[in-house]
Amino acid sequence: MCALGVSMAEPSEDADLVRSAIAGDDEAFAELVRRHKGTVLRSAARFARNPAELEDLGQETFLRVYRDLRSFRGEAPFGHWLSRITVHVCYDALRKRRREEKDVSLEVLATPVADSSTGNGPSAQLARMILDQAMSRLKPEDRLVITLFELEDRSVREVAELTGWSESRVKVRAFRARQALKRHIGGDDER
Amino acid sequence: MNDKRHDRRDVELDRYFALARLAPPDISGVERNFETRVMARIRESREPWYAWAWRLAPVFLALVFLLAGWSISYSPAHPADPVTMLASGTQEVALLENLTGD
């Protein structure tokens, strides 16, 4: 895995496949999808609410890749370029559904998180569910940044590269998202 | 007091993140044959406009049948009054027949 969390295996072959796909070889593009679908779907799954939405995000990402294939210059590995497109597709989806998620019930947030070392804490699955619900209240930019930063464990520089935003903007967004999440998860007693 | 609460919330949030990182999303269902579905959508998006025209053929056919049925069943009432016929100016032959008694 490289710095951006994408597969670096056989980068030259990726470039060959891109060239073949541009020339009209469908099988070459199918091979690119086969190689990178895991990375794309794992990233998109952090933003999707259900398998159907994940399927849509994944397909939209590869359709956009197919449309813009000629703009891939090959200066950076194909995986980096693909990750940027994935992030942009997910960001667009977050902005689209912002309104729908405003009314999500946050009753589940009252569940306390015990120390995982004691073995009495909530399952990882439950933690994900709680975070998902709390993050659904964030602005799309904040949610994108905090997901890449905290759940995908990427650095500020990587997040800046993926989103195309400045590092200072990423830091500000991450800080605001964290503050908002603390408010949502801890209740509103801070106000 | 307030700072302590902030610290507690930071720790709690970090715990959530750490736990959530332990549970990678399950993508196995979507991953299966994903490339086949992507390629199908790509082929679909590449179809020329006339491929869509052929798909609309049944709609056009139904429209033709509807119009044909309507035109067969449509029979406008001929005005019996010769003056009305004269005023409309479109029923000259019928008017002539009416006046000559043919």
Interface residues (C-beta under 8 A of the other chain):
Chain A: D26 F29 A30 V33 R34 K37 G38 L41 R42 A45 R46 A48 P51 L54 E55 G58 Q59 F62 L63 Y66 V113 D115 S116 G121 P122 S123 A124 Q125 L126 A127 R128 I130 L131 E150 L151 D153 R178 L181 K182 I185 G186 E190
Chain B: R5 H6 R8 R9 D10 E12 L13 R15 Y16 F17 A18 L19 A20 R21 L22 A23 P24 P25 D26 I27 G29 V30 E31 F34 E35 T36 R37 V38 M39 R41 I42 R43 S45
